[in-house]
Amino acid sequence: MIILINLSLVILLHRWIPLVYNTEPEALVLAKNVLILIAIMHIWDGYNIISTGIVKA
């Protein structure tokens, strides 16, 4: 379920970032934004896994 939420956030947010900064949505810029968002989502997933493991222990 978390993977689907992350995927939907990446899909939705990578289109809005160029609009926020008022730039043209070029392919390279969109690719960089997606990679940044994926990295942030992986950090968030790691935090969730660690916190869940601590609670279960």
N, C-alpha and C positions, 0 to 999 in steps of 0.2 A: 504494500500500500504506500509506503514511504517513497518507493521508487517512482510510482505513478504521480505522486504529488510533486516530486522533484522535477520530473520530466515536464509536467504541465507548467510549472513555474519557469523553467528554462525556455520553453516554447513561447510563453506569454511575454516574459520580460525582455528577451533579446530583441524583440521588435520595438519595444518602447524606449530603450536606452538612447538610440539615435534621435528620437523625437524629443526627449528631455533636454539633450544638449544641442538641439537644433542643427543637426548635421545630416548629410545625405547618407542613407543606409547602404553603404558599399559592402560588397561581399567580404572583404578582408576585415572590415570593422565589425560586421555581424559575427564573423567566425571568432574574432578575439573576444567579443562580448560573451558568446556562448561558452568558450573555454573558461573564462573567468567565472561565469555563473556555475558551471559544472564543478570547478574547483571549490567554490564556496559550498555547494551542496554536498560534496564529499566530506568536507570538514564538518558540516552539520550532521551528516550521517554518522561519522566517527564519534562525535559527541553523544549522539543518541545511543549508540551501541555501548559506549563506556558507561553512561548513566544507567542504562537498563541493566547492564551486568552488575553494577554496584548494588542496585536495588534488589536484584534476585539473590545476590550473595548474602 
